[in-house]
Amino acid sequence: MAKTVVQFTLNGNPVDLYTEPYRTLLEVVRDDLGLTGSKEGCGTGDCGACTMIVNGKTVNSCLMLIPEVQQTDVVTVEGLATNGHLHPVQQAFIDHSGLQCGFCIPGMLMSAAATVKENPQANEEEIRIGLAGNLCRCTGYDKIVKAVLAVTRGEPAQVATNTAPASRTSKEELSPVIMFQE
């Protein structure tokens, strides 16, 4: 099959790719661009581990073919942190022990960040609806929901200064954020 050119923005940086059109966004981001935070849990769009934000909306990147991101803005979990500081949702997950094995966490973080952006004062029910496409076998969701509630309630971070590496677009740049490595 012929290759195609795909141009999009990834974590604020322009990307130009020449790749097969049958590949998924998840495959390209992980295998070609080296951003391994997003995981493939099911490959059928049921678990949410691969969640990314495309043009402001959460998507299952395991189902999205790479040509579908032509001229879009894509954000991965590596792109949540800005200016060396964790996104408030990332910090809240740490503060409220919303992390367990870590496999679902990148997708949970992306869904939580999108929920908070769409509804900065979301209540518990709205947060649970926002996270509904993400499965976690470890936490029972309560700590994750409490973490997101802390953000929507404007609770201050428990850790005064927690920094994160700058956003990356390729494996030649910074190494992956440790808490999201395989």
VMD Tcl script that builds the backbone (N, CA, C; Angstrom):
set m [mol new atoms 546]
animate dup $m
set s [atomselect $m all]
$s set {name element resname resid chain x y z} {
  {N N MET 1 A 0.853 -1.182 0.000}
  {CA C MET 1 A 0.000 0.000 0.000}
  {C C MET 1 A 0.896 1.243 0.000}
  {N N ALA 2 A 0.477 2.246 -0.714}
  {CA C ALA 2 A 1.241 3.485 -0.826}
  {C C ALA 2 A 1.254 4.236 0.496}
  {N N LYS 3 A 2.350 4.910 0.734}
  {CA C LYS 3 A 2.463 5.740 1.932}
  {C C LYS 3 A 1.801 7.089 1.684}
  {N N THR 4 A 1.520 7.785 2.787}
  {CA C THR 4 A 0.885 9.092 2.694}
  {C C THR 4 A 1.617 10.080 3.595}
  {N N VAL 5 A 1.516 11.345 3.268}
  {CA C VAL 5 A 2.093 12.401 4.086}
  {C C VAL 5 A 1.021 12.881 5.058}
  {N N VAL 6 A 1.382 12.956 6.321}
  {CA C VAL 6 A 0.457 13.429 7.349}
  {C C VAL 6 A 1.148 14.551 8.117}
  {N N GLN 7 A 0.464 15.676 8.229}
  {CA C GLN 7 A 0.983 16.821 8.966}
  {C C GLN 7 A 0.003 17.166 10.073}
  {N N PHE 8 A 0.532 17.298 11.288}
  {CA C PHE 8 A -0.296 17.673 12.431}
  {C C PHE 8 A 0.596 18.290 13.494}
  {N N THR 9 A -0.016 18.782 14.538}
  {CA C THR 9 A 0.725 19.339 15.669}
  {C C THR 9 A 0.640 18.340 16.806}
  {N N LEU 10 A 1.774 18.008 17.392}
  {CA C LEU 10 A 1.834 17.063 18.498}
  {C C LEU 10 A 2.453 17.758 19.704}
  {N N ASN 11 A 1.664 17.903 20.745}
  {CA C ASN 11 A 2.135 18.560 21.969}
  {C C ASN 11 A 2.740 19.932 21.682}
  {N N GLY 12 A 2.096 20.637 20.743}
  {CA C GLY 12 A 2.515 21.991 20.409}
  {C C GLY 12 A 3.598 22.104 19.368}
  {N N ASN 13 A 4.063 20.972 18.839}
  {CA C ASN 13 A 5.146 20.979 17.860}
  {C C ASN 13 A 4.680 20.380 16.537}
  {N N PRO 14 A 5.076 20.994 15.410}
  {CA C PRO 14 A 4.654 20.464 14.110}
  {C C PRO 14 A 5.310 19.115 13.807}
  {N N VAL 15 A 4.524 18.223 13.207}
  {CA C VAL 15 A 5.013 16.903 12.821}
  {C C VAL 15 A 4.654 16.684 11.357}
  {N N ASP 16 A 5.620 16.220 10.583}
  {CA C ASP 16 A 5.421 15.814 9.196}
  {C C ASP 16 A 5.844 14.358 9.100}
  {N N LEU 17 A 4.932 13.489 8.683}
  {CA C LEU 17 A 5.232 12.066 8.587}
  {C C LEU 17 A 4.941 11.541 7.195}
  {N N TYR 18 A 5.694 10.555 6.821}
  {CA C TYR 18 A 5.456 9.808 5.592}
  {C C TYR 18 A 5.272 8.365 6.037}
  {N N THR 19 A 4.035 7.891 6.049}
  {CA C THR 19 A 3.759 6.590 6.641}
  {C C THR 19 A 2.591 5.903 5.951}
  {N N GLU 20 A 2.381 4.650 6.298}
  {CA C GLU 20 A 1.278 3.883 5.744}
  {C C GLU 20 A -0.039 4.387 6.331}
  {N N PRO 21 A -1.078 4.547 5.502}
  {CA C PRO 21 A -2.339 5.114 5.979}
  {C C PRO 21 A -3.157 4.183 6.867}
  {N N TYR 22 A -2.810 2.908 6.920}
  {CA C TYR 22 A -3.566 1.966 7.755}
  {C C TYR 22 A -3.080 1.931 9.201}
  {N N ARG 23 A -2.023 2.661 9.521}
  {CA C ARG 23 A -1.485 2.676 10.881}
  {C C ARG 23 A -2.330 3.581 11.767}
  {N N THR 24 A -2.386 3.248 13.043}
  {CA C THR 24 A -3.160 4.061 13.980}
  {C C THR 24 A -2.316 5.187 14.557}
  {N N LEU 25 A -3.005 6.174 15.073}
  {CA C LEU 25 A -2.332 7.274 15.764}
  {C C LEU 25 A -1.471 6.724 16.896}
  {N N LEU 26 A -1.993 5.775 17.644}
  {CA C LEU 26 A -1.235 5.191 18.751}
  {C C LEU 26 A 0.060 4.551 18.272}
  {N N GLU 27 A -0.011 3.768 17.199}
  {CA C GLU 27 A 1.188 3.121 16.660}
  {C C GLU 27 A 2.242 4.146 16.265}
  {N N VAL 28 A 1.826 5.175 15.567}
  {CA C VAL 28 A 2.771 6.174 15.081}
  {C C VAL 28 A 3.394 6.940 16.249}
  {N N VAL 29 A 2.568 7.355 17.193}
  {CA C VAL 29 A 3.084 8.130 18.327}
  {C C VAL 29 A 4.060 7.291 19.151}
  {N N ARG 30 A 3.712 6.041 19.414}
  {CA C ARG 30 A 4.591 5.178 20.215}
  {C C ARG 30 A 5.819 4.706 19.431}
  {N N ASP 31 A 5.582 4.134 18.252}
  {CA C ASP 31 A 6.661 3.462 17.529}
  {C C ASP 31 A 7.558 4.399 16.736}
  {N N ASP 32 A 6.983 5.417 16.106}
  {CA C ASP 32 A 7.776 6.313 15.269}
  {C C ASP 32 A 8.277 7.536 16.036}
  {N N LEU 33 A 7.441 8.059 16.923}
  {CA C LEU 33 A 7.794 9.297 17.621}
  {C C LEU 33 A 8.329 9.055 19.027}
  {N N GLY 34 A 8.257 7.818 19.496}
  {CA C GLY 34 A 8.881 7.454 20.764}
  {C C GLY 34 A 8.180 7.947 22.014}
  {N N LEU 35 A 6.940 8.375 21.888}
  {CA C LEU 35 A 6.186 8.819 23.059}
  {C C LEU 35 A 5.369 7.629 23.565}
  {N N THR 36 A 5.872 6.973 24.581}
  {CA C THR 36 A 5.292 5.706 25.020}
  {C C THR 36 A 4.358 5.833 26.213}
  {N N GLY 37 A 3.950 7.050 26.556}
  {CA C GLY 37 A 3.028 7.225 27.675}
  {C C GLY 37 A 1.688 6.581 27.416}
  {N N SER 38 A 1.114 6.804 26.260}
  {CA C SER 38 A -0.175 6.197 25.913}
  {C C SER 38 A 0.036 4.713 25.686}
  {N N LYS 39 A -0.874 3.912 26.191}
  {CA C LYS 39 A -0.736 2.459 26.129}
  {C C LYS 39 A -1.806 1.833 25.243}
  {N N GLU 40 A -1.505 0.658 24.704}
  {CA C GLU 40 A -2.535 -0.130 24.031}
  {C C GLU 40 A -2.959 -1.219 24.998}
  {N N GLY 41 A -4.161 -1.069 25.514}
  {CA C GLY 41 A -4.665 -2.047 26.458}
  {C C GLY 41 A -5.516 -3.102 25.787}
  {N N CYS 42 A -6.410 -2.672 24.915}
  {CA C CYS 42 A -7.362 -3.617 24.323}
  {C C CYS 42 A -7.302 -3.624 22.799}
  {N N GLY 43 A -6.956 -2.501 22.192}
  {CA C GLY 43 A -6.939 -2.411 20.733}
  {C C GLY 43 A -8.314 -2.301 20.110}
  {N N THR 44 A -9.344 -2.191 20.947}
  {CA C THR 44 A -10.716 -2.125 20.439}
  {C C THR 44 A -11.460 -0.884 20.922}
  {N N GLY 45 A -10.781 0.019 21.614}
  {CA C GLY 45 A -11.411 1.246 22.077}
  {C C GLY 45 A -12.265 1.092 23.317}
  {N N ASP 46 A -12.082 0.002 24.042}
  {CA C ASP 46 A -12.907 -0.253 25.216}
  {C C ASP 46 A -12.276 0.150 26.545}
  {N N CYS 47 A -10.941 0.264 26.621}
  {CA C CYS 47 A -10.299 0.452 27.926}
  {C C CYS 47 A -9.853 1.878 28.222}
  {N N GLY 48 A -9.577 2.682 27.214}
  {CA C GLY 48 A -9.176 4.063 27.417}
  {C C GLY 48 A -7.703 4.287 27.698}
  {N N ALA 49 A -6.899 3.239 27.764}
  {CA C ALA 49 A -5.469 3.402 28.062}
  {C C ALA 49 A -4.745 4.215 26.989}
  {N N CYS 50 A -5.307 4.261 25.784}
  {CA C CYS 50 A -4.674 4.955 24.657}
  {C C CYS 50 A -5.215 6.366 24.451}
  {N N THR 51 A -6.004 6.877 25.389}
  {CA C THR 51 A -6.680 8.157 25.199}
  {C C THR 51 A -5.704 9.288 24.916}
  {N N MET 52 A -5.987 10.040 23.870}
  {CA C MET 52 A -5.275 11.267 23.527}
  {C C MET 52 A -6.330 12.335 23.290}
  {N N ILE 53 A -5.896 13.571 23.185}
  {CA C ILE 53 A -6.809 14.666 22.890}
  {C C ILE 53 A -6.493 15.173 21.488}
  {N N VAL 54 A -7.501 15.147 20.622}
  {CA C VAL 54 A -7.363 15.626 19.247}
  {C C VAL 54 A -8.360 16.757 19.060}
  {N N ASN 55 A -7.818 17.928 18.747}
  {CA C ASN 55 A -8.647 19.136 18.590}
  {C C ASN 55 A -9.581 19.338 19.781}
  {N N GLY 56 A -9.058 19.118 20.972}
  {CA C GLY 56 A -9.800 19.380 22.196}
  {C C GLY 56 A -10.728 18.279 22.659}
  {N N LYS 57 A -10.830 17.199 21.917}
  {CA C LYS 57 A -11.726 16.096 22.278}
  {C C LYS 57 A -10.923 14.821 22.526}
  {N N THR 58 A -11.339 14.044 23.523}
  {CA C THR 58 A -10.655 12.779 23.772}
  {C C THR 58 A -10.999 11.778 22.683}
  {N N VAL 59 A -9.992 10.991 22.305}
  {CA C VAL 59 A -10.166 9.939 21.303}
  {C C VAL 59 A -9.427 8.692 21.766}
  {N N ASN 60 A -9.908 7.559 21.293}
  {CA C ASN 60 A -9.175 6.306 21.470}
  {C C ASN 60 A -8.182 6.215 20.324}
  {N N SER 61 A -6.931 6.484 20.610}
  {CA C SER 61 A -5.937 6.555 19.539}
  {C C SER 61 A -5.641 5.201 18.918}
  {N N CYS 62 A -6.075 4.109 19.557}
  {CA C CYS 62 A -5.898 2.778 18.969}
  {C C CYS 62 A -6.877 2.540 17.818}
  {N N LEU 63 A -7.904 3.387 17.731}
  {CA C LEU 63 A -8.908 3.245 16.664}
  {C C LEU 63 A -8.782 4.305 15.581}
  {N N MET 64 A -8.018 5.347 15.840}
  {CA C MET 64 A -7.924 6.464 14.902}
  {C C MET 64 A -6.781 6.229 13.921}
  {N N LEU 65 A -7.121 6.148 12.658}
  {CA C LEU 65 A -6.086 5.972 11.637}
  {C C LEU 65 A -5.321 7.272 11.471}
  {N N ILE 66 A -4.048 7.155 11.204}
  {CA C ILE 66 A -3.164 8.329 11.162}
  {C C ILE 66 A -3.621 9.393 10.158}
  {N N PRO 67 A -4.197 9.059 8.992}
  {CA C PRO 67 A -4.660 10.139 8.108}
  {C C PRO 67 A -5.753 11.011 8.735}
  {N N GLU 68 A -6.470 10.491 9.727}
  {CA C GLU 68 A -7.532 11.258 10.367}
  {C C GLU 68 A -7.003 12.433 11.196}
  {N N VAL 69 A -5.709 12.444 11.492}
  {CA C VAL 69 A -5.162 13.556 12.273}
  {C C VAL 69 A -4.533 14.632 11.394}
  {N N GLN 70 A -4.718 14.510 10.091}
  {CA C GLN 70 A -4.201 15.530 9.169}
  {C C GLN 70 A -4.680 16.916 9.602}
  {N N GLN 71 A -3.728 17.825 9.783}
  {CA C GLN 71 A -4.017 19.227 10.142}
  {C C GLN 71 A -4.771 19.372 11.471}
  {N N THR 72 A -4.520 18.493 12.429}
  {CA C THR 72 A -5.160 18.591 13.740}
  {C C THR 72 A -4.119 18.910 14.807}
  {N N ASP 73 A -4.615 19.155 15.995}
  {CA C ASP 73 A -3.776 19.388 17.172}
  {C C ASP 73 A -3.936 18.181 18.083}
  {N N VAL 74 A -2.856 17.431 18.289}
  {CA C VAL 74 A -2.878 16.217 19.096}
  {C C VAL 74 A -2.085 16.461 20.374}
  {N N VAL 75 A -2.657 16.048 21.507}
  {CA C VAL 75 A -1.959 16.138 22.791}
  {C C VAL 75 A -1.917 14.745 23.403}
  {N N THR 76 A -0.716 14.336 23.808}
  {CA C THR 76 A -0.520 13.077 24.520}
  {C C THR 76 A -0.249 13.400 25.986}
  {N N VAL 77 A -0.154 12.372 26.794}
  {CA C VAL 77 A 0.107 12.582 28.217}
  {C C VAL 77 A 1.430 13.320 28.426}
  {N N GLU 78 A 2.375 13.112 27.531}
  {CA C GLU 78 A 3.655 13.815 27.651}
  {C C GLU 78 A 3.494 15.313 27.441}
  {N N GLY 79 A 2.418 15.727 26.790}
  {CA C GLY 79 A 2.179 17.138 26.508}
  {C C GLY 79 A 1.311 17.850 27.534}
  {N N LEU 80 A 0.859 17.153 28.569}
  {CA C LEU 80 A 0.033 17.810 29.586}
  {C C LEU 80 A 0.825 18.828 30.395}
  {N N ALA 81 A 2.026 18.482 30.771}
  {CA C ALA 81 A 2.863 19.407 31.536}
  {C C ALA 81 A 3.253 20.583 30.656}
  {N N THR 82 A 3.271 21.785 31.234}
  {CA C THR 82 A 3.666 22.964 30.469}
  {C C THR 82 A 4.676 23.773 31.263}
  {N N ASN 83 A 5.613 24.342 30.540}
  {CA C ASN 83 A 6.641 25.191 31.147}
  {C C ASN 83 A 7.320 24.516 32.333}
  {N N GLY 84 A 7.520 23.210 32.231}
  {CA C GLY 84 A 8.223 22.479 33.277}
  {C C GLY 84 A 7.408 22.174 34.515}
  {N N HIS 85 A 6.107 22.418 34.461}
  {CA C HIS 85 A 5.249 22.157 35.624}
  {C C HIS 85 A 4.156 21.170 35.254}
  {N N LEU 86 A 3.898 20.251 36.161}
  {CA C LEU 86 A 2.842 19.276 35.927}
  {C C LEU 86 A 1.502 19.968 35.757}
  {N N HIS 87 A 0.657 19.368 34.945}
  {CA C HIS 87 A -0.731 19.814 34.819}
  {C C HIS 87 A -1.378 19.609 36.191}
  {N N PRO 88 A -2.316 20.461 36.584}
  {CA C PRO 88 A -2.965 20.287 37.890}
  {C C PRO 88 A -3.547 18.893 38.113}
  {N N VAL 89 A -4.054 18.265 37.070}
  {CA C VAL 89 A -4.591 16.912 37.208}
  {C C VAL 89 A -3.470 15.922 37.521}
  {N N GLN 90 A -2.324 16.058 36.860}
  {CA C GLN 90 A -1.195 15.175 37.152}
  {C C GLN 90 A -0.772 15.317 38.612}
  {N N GLN 91 A -0.659 16.559 39.076}
  {CA C GLN 91 A -0.253 16.793 40.455}
  {C C GLN 91 A -1.283 16.237 41.433}
  {N N ALA 92 A -2.555 16.404 41.115}
  {CA C ALA 92 A -3.615 15.900 41.999}
  {C C ALA 92 A -3.597 14.372 42.071}
  {N N PHE 93 A -3.303 13.700 40.964}
  {CA C PHE 93 A -3.206 12.237 41.001}
  {C C PHE 93 A -2.100 11.818 41.961}
  {N N ILE 94 A -0.998 12.541 41.959}
  {CA C ILE 94 A 0.096 12.242 42.888}
  {C C ILE 94 A -0.344 12.532 44.318}
  {N N ASP 95 A -0.903 13.711 44.528}
  {CA C ASP 95 A -1.296 14.141 45.876}
  {C C ASP 95 A -2.343 13.243 46.510}
  {N N HIS 96 A -3.245 12.702 45.703}
  {CA C HIS 96 A -4.362 11.916 46.225}
  {C C HIS 96 A -4.200 10.421 45.987}
  {N N SER 97 A -2.984 10.009 45.682}
  {CA C SER 97 A -2.658 8.585 45.482}
  {C C SER 97 A -3.564 7.932 44.449}
  {N N GLY 98 A -3.805 8.637 43.362}
  {CA C GLY 98 A -4.630 8.111 42.282}
  {C C GLY 98 A -3.858 7.227 41.328}
  {N N LEU 99 A -2.660 6.841 41.687}
  {CA C LEU 99 A -1.808 6.023 40.830}
  {C C LEU 99 A -1.642 4.640 41.445}
  {N N GLN 100 A -1.722 3.619 40.634}
  {CA C GLN 100 A -1.437 2.266 41.103}
  {C C GLN 100 A -0.398 1.682 40.157}
  {N N CYS 101 A -0.788 0.727 39.340}
  {CA C CYS 101 A 0.187 0.088 38.454}
  {C C CYS 101 A 0.655 1.041 37.363}
  {N N GLY 102 A -0.162 2.016 37.005}
  {CA C GLY 102 A 0.226 3.015 36.024}
  {C C GLY 102 A -0.209 2.751 34.604}
  {N N PHE 103 A -0.728 1.575 34.311}
  {CA C PHE 103 A -1.067 1.274 32.928}
  {C C PHE 103 A -2.208 2.136 32.408}
  {N N CYS 104 A -3.234 2.328 33.207}
  {CA C CYS 104 A -4.389 3.120 32.759}
  {C C CYS 104 A -4.193 4.615 32.971}
  {N N ILE 105 A -3.213 4.985 33.780}
  {CA C ILE 105 A -3.082 6.373 34.231}
  {C C ILE 105 A -2.925 7.379 33.094}
  {N N PRO 106 A -2.121 7.129 32.063}
  {CA C PRO 106 A -2.052 8.129 30.991}
  {C C PRO 106 A -3.423 8.443 30.387}
  {N N GLY 107 A -4.213 7.416 30.116}
  {CA C GLY 107 A -5.548 7.633 29.577}
  {C C GLY 107 A -6.464 8.328 30.567}
  {N N MET 108 A -6.361 7.933 31.843}
  {CA C MET 108 A -7.159 8.582 32.888}
  {C C MET 108 A -6.803 10.060 32.980}
  {N N LEU 109 A -5.512 10.363 32.938}
  {CA C LEU 109 A -5.069 11.760 33.007}
  {C C LEU 109 A -5.610 12.570 31.838}
  {N N MET 110 A -5.588 11.989 30.645}
  {CA C MET 110 A -6.074 12.708 29.474}
  {C C MET 110 A -7.575 12.958 29.577}
  {N N SER 111 A -8.330 11.952 29.992}
  {CA C SER 111 A -9.779 12.130 30.152}
  {C C SER 111 A -10.090 13.116 31.265}
  {N N ALA 112 A -9.330 13.042 32.360}
  {CA C ALA 112 A -9.542 13.966 33.472}
  {C C ALA 112 A -9.221 15.397 33.049}
  {N N ALA 113 A -8.115 15.586 32.343}
  {CA C ALA 113 A -7.742 16.933 31.894}
  {C C ALA 113 A -8.795 17.496 30.945}
  {N N ALA 114 A -9.313 16.658 30.046}
  {CA C ALA 114 A -10.346 17.110 29.113}
  {C C ALA 114 A -11.637 17.446 29.859}
  {N N THR 115 A -11.979 16.657 30.860}
  {CA C THR 115 A -13.180 16.906 31.663}
  {C C THR 115 A -13.067 18.230 32.393}
  {N N VAL 116 A -11.919 18.471 33.016}
  {CA C VAL 116 A -11.697 19.712 33.773}
  {C C VAL 116 A -11.697 20.914 32.837}
  {N N LYS 117 A -11.104 20.755 31.656}
  {CA C LYS 117 A -11.084 21.873 30.709}
  {C C LYS 117 A -12.497 22.200 30.229}
  {N N GLU 118 A -13.269 21.163 29.946}
  {CA C GLU 118 A -14.636 21.364 29.465}
  {C C GLU 118 A -15.563 21.887 30.560}
  {N N ASN 119 A -15.334 21.446 31.797}
  {CA C ASN 119 A -16.189 21.834 32.913}
  {C C ASN 119 A -15.316 22.035 34.162}
  {N N PRO 120 A -14.729 23.222 34.326}
  {CA C PRO 120 A -13.797 23.471 35.428}
  {C C PRO 120 A -14.386 23.284 36.826}
  {N N GLN 121 A -15.698 23.256 36.944}
  {CA C GLN 121 A -16.321 23.041 38.248}
  {C C GLN 121 A -17.140 21.760 38.277}
  {N N ALA 122 A -16.683 20.764 37.554}
  {CA C ALA 122 A -17.394 19.492 37.482}
  {C C ALA 122 A -17.573 18.889 38.868}
  {N N ASN 123 A -18.759 18.312 39.090}
  {CA C ASN 123 A -19.003 17.625 40.356}
  {C C ASN 123 A -18.626 16.154 40.200}
  {N N GLU 124 A -18.816 15.386 41.260}
  {CA C GLU 124 A -18.393 13.982 41.233}
  {C C GLU 124 A -19.076 13.195 40.122}
  {N N GLU 125 A -20.354 13.371 39.950}
  {CA C GLU 125 A -21.075 12.641 38.908}
  {C C GLU 125 A -20.539 13.003 37.523}
  {N N GLU 126 A -20.307 14.280 37.279}
  {CA C GLU 126 A -19.791 14.722 35.978}
  {C C GLU 126 A -18.376 14.192 35.734}
  {N N ILE 127 A -17.595 14.128 36.790}
  {CA C ILE 127 A -16.236 13.575 36.665}
  {C C ILE 127 A -16.313 12.090 36.335}
  {N N ARG 128 A -17.156 11.368 37.022}
  {CA C ARG 128 A -17.299 9.926 36.741}
  {C C ARG 128 A -17.758 9.697 35.296}
  {N N ILE 129 A -18.633 10.544 34.807}
  {CA C ILE 129 A -19.074 10.439 33.407}
  {C C ILE 129 A -17.890 10.729 32.480}
  {N N GLY 130 A -17.096 11.746 32.805}
  {CA C GLY 130 A -15.930 12.086 31.994}
  {C C GLY 130 A -14.879 10.991 31.945}
  {N N LEU 131 A -14.796 10.199 33.006}
  {CA C LEU 131 A -13.813 9.114 33.086}
  {C C LEU 131 A -14.393 7.770 32.647}
  {N N ALA 132 A -15.656 7.741 32.277}
  {CA C ALA 132 A -16.363 6.485 32.032}
  {C C ALA 132 A -15.726 5.603 30.960}
  {N N GLY 133 A -15.020 6.158 30.022}
  {CA C GLY 133 A -14.396 5.350 28.969}
  {C C GLY 133 A -13.054 4.767 29.355}
  {N N ASN 134 A -12.653 4.936 30.605}
  {CA C ASN 134 A -11.350 4.461 31.059}
  {C C ASN 134 A -11.525 3.388 32.128}
  {N N LEU 135 A -10.869 2.260 31.915}
  {CA C LEU 135 A -10.953 1.164 32.873}
  {C C LEU 135 A -9.685 1.086 33.716}
  {N N CYS 136 A -9.873 0.828 35.019}
  {CA C CYS 136 A -8.755 0.642 35.946}
  {C C CYS 136 A -9.067 -0.585 36.785}
  {N N ARG 137 A -8.123 -1.503 36.866}
  {CA C ARG 137 A -8.337 -2.712 37.636}
  {C C ARG 137 A -7.729 -2.619 39.028}
  {N N CYS 138 A -7.086 -1.509 39.340}
  {CA C CYS 138 A -6.355 -1.419 40.612}
  {C C CYS 138 A -7.025 -0.561 41.685}
  {N N THR 139 A -7.511 0.628 41.339}
  {CA C THR 139 A -7.857 1.607 42.369}
  {C C THR 139 A -9.310 1.628 42.791}
  {N N GLY 140 A -10.204 1.086 42.015}
  {CA C GLY 140 A -11.611 1.237 42.335}
  {C C GLY 140 A -12.112 2.642 42.060}
  {N N TYR 141 A -11.313 3.479 41.428}
  {CA C TYR 141 A -11.683 4.798 40.928}
  {C C TYR 141 A -11.837 5.894 41.993}
  {N N ASP 142 A -12.061 5.557 43.250}
  {CA C ASP 142 A -12.338 6.584 44.247}
  {C C ASP 142 A -11.212 7.604 44.377}
  {N N LYS 143 A -9.979 7.155 44.431}
  {CA C LYS 143 A -8.859 8.091 44.572}
  {C C LYS 143 A -8.679 8.923 43.310}
  {N N ILE 144 A -8.959 8.332 42.173}
  {CA C ILE 144 A -8.858 9.067 40.917}
  {C C ILE 144 A -9.920 10.161 40.880}
  {N N VAL 145 A -11.147 9.826 41.235}
  {CA C VAL 145 A -12.228 10.810 41.247}
  {C C VAL 145 A -11.929 11.899 42.275}
  {N N LYS 146 A -11.427 11.529 43.449}
  {CA C LYS 146 A -11.078 12.528 44.468}
  {C C LYS 146 A -9.984 13.462 43.970}
  {N N ALA 147 A -9.046 12.942 43.213}
  {CA C ALA 147 A -7.984 13.780 42.651}
  {C C ALA 147 A -8.562 14.815 41.694}
  {N N VAL 148 A -9.452 14.387 40.816}
  {CA C VAL 148 A -10.052 15.319 39.854}
  {C C VAL 148 A -10.948 16.315 40.586}
  {N N LEU 149 A -11.677 15.856 41.590}
  {CA C LEU 149 A -12.501 16.765 42.393}
  {C C LEU 149 A -11.652 17.845 43.052}
  {N N ALA 150 A -10.471 17.472 43.508}
  {CA C ALA 150 A -9.575 18.449 44.131}
  {C C ALA 150 A -9.236 19.567 43.155}
  {N N VAL 151 A -9.051 19.212 41.887}
  {CA C VAL 151 A -8.748 20.219 40.867}
  {C C VAL 151 A -9.961 21.109 40.636}
  {N N THR 152 A -11.141 20.501 40.487}
  {CA C THR 152 A -12.330 21.305 40.196}
  {C C THR 152 A -12.739 22.166 41.386}
  {N N ARG 153 A -12.328 21.771 42.567}
  {CA C ARG 153 A -12.625 22.565 43.769}
  {C C ARG 153 A -11.543 23.608 44.046}
  {N N GLY 154 A -10.497 23.592 43.253}
  {CA C GLY 154 A -9.428 24.572 43.423}
  {C C GLY 154 A -8.532 24.316 44.609}
  {N N GLU 155 A -8.489 23.077 45.096}
  {CA C GLU 155 A -7.631 22.757 46.231}
  {C C GLU 155 A -6.168 22.903 45.815}
  {N N PRO 156 A -5.351 23.505 46.676}
  {CA C PRO 156 A -3.940 23.683 46.332}
  {C C PRO 156 A -3.201 22.346 46.306}
  {N N ALA 157 A -2.166 22.291 45.487}
  {CA C ALA 157 A -1.344 21.089 45.412}
  {C C ALA 157 A -0.673 20.845 46.756}
  {N N GLN 158 A -0.506 19.576 47.112}
  {CA C GLN 158 A 0.134 19.229 48.369}
  {C C GLN 158 A 1.645 19.331 48.280}
  {N N VAL 159 A 2.167 19.264 47.075}
  {CA C VAL 159 A 3.598 19.388 46.853}
  {C C VAL 159 A 3.828 20.758 46.228}
  {N N ALA 160 A 4.611 21.583 46.896}
  {CA C ALA 160 A 4.763 22.975 46.475}
  {C C ALA 160 A 5.369 23.109 45.086}
  {N N THR 161 A 6.431 22.391 44.797}
  {CA C THR 161 A 7.068 22.517 43.483}
  {C C THR 161 A 7.354 21.135 42.935}
  {N N ASN 162 A 6.616 20.762 41.961}
  {CA C ASN 162 A 6.843 19.501 41.277}
  {C C ASN 162 A 7.000 19.838 39.806}
  {N N THR 163 A 8.157 19.563 39.263}
  {CA C THR 163 A 8.409 19.939 37.877}
  {C C THR 163 A 8.382 18.722 36.985}
  {N N ALA 164 A 8.189 18.970 35.737}
  {CA C ALA 164 A 8.136 17.916 34.733}
  {C C ALA 164 A 9.019 18.319 33.566}
  {N N PRO 165 A 9.480 17.328 32.801}
  {CA C PRO 165 A 10.264 17.668 31.619}
  {C C PRO 165 A 9.414 18.403 30.597}
  {N N ALA 166 A 10.073 19.131 29.734}
  {CA C ALA 166 A 9.375 19.851 28.670}
  {C C ALA 166 A 8.663 18.864 27.752}
  {N N SER 167 A 7.662 19.341 27.037}
  {CA C SER 167 A 6.929 18.505 26.102}
  {C C SER 167 A 7.884 17.975 25.036}
  {N N ARG 168 A 7.675 16.725 24.618}
  {CA C ARG 168 A 8.533 16.095 23.619}
  {C C ARG 168 A 7.724 15.767 22.377}
  {N N THR 169 A 8.413 15.672 21.270}
  {CA C THR 169 A 7.734 15.231 20.061}
  {C C THR 169 A 8.423 14.041 19.432}
  {N N SER 170 A 9.651 13.734 19.778}
  {CA C SER 170 A 10.305 12.580 19.180}
  {C C SER 170 A 11.242 11.925 20.181}
  {N N LYS 171 A 11.607 10.668 19.881}
  {CA C LYS 171 A 12.453 9.928 20.801}
  {C C LYS 171 A 13.871 10.480 20.859}
  {N N GLU 172 A 14.250 11.309 19.912}
  {CA C GLU 172 A 15.570 11.913 19.942}
  {C C GLU 172 A 15.651 13.023 20.991}
  {N N GLU 173 A 14.499 13.501 21.444}
  {CA C GLU 173 A 14.485 14.559 22.436}
  {C C GLU 173 A 14.550 13.949 23.830}
  {N N LEU 174 A 13.992 14.610 24.814}
  {CA C LEU 174 A 14.063 14.173 26.200}
  {C C LEU 174 A 13.573 12.747 26.391}
  {N N SER 175 A 14.101 12.069 27.420}
  {CA C SER 175 A 13.616 10.731 27.734}
  {C C SER 175 A 12.213 10.804 28.272}
  {N N PRO 176 A 11.454 9.696 28.218}
  {CA C PRO 176 A 10.051 9.725 28.673}
  {C C PRO 176 A 9.930 10.091 30.148}
  {N N VAL 177 A 8.781 10.652 30.509}
  {CA C VAL 177 A 8.490 10.934 31.898}
  {C C VAL 177 A 8.498 9.601 32.621}
  {N N ILE 178 A 9.276 9.483 33.676}
  {CA C ILE 178 A 9.504 8.212 34.325}
  {C C ILE 178 A 8.214 7.508 34.739}
  {N N MET 179 A 7.248 8.250 35.292}
  {CA C MET 179 A 6.050 7.593 35.766}
  {C C MET 179 A 5.174 7.026 34.644}
  {N N PHE 180 A 5.524 7.308 33.385}
  {CA C PHE 180 A 4.735 6.804 32.283}
  {C C PHE 180 A 5.519 5.853 31.393}
  {N N GLN 181 A 6.709 5.434 31.830}
  {CA C GLN 181 A 7.473 4.489 31.039}
  {C C GLN 181 A 6.872 3.110 31.130}
  {N N GLU 182 A 7.209 2.280 30.130}
  {CA C GLU 182 A 6.739 0.899 30.158}
  {C C GLU 182 A 7.530 0.138 31.199}
}
mol reanalyze $m
mol bondsrecalc $m
mol representation Tube
mol addrep $m
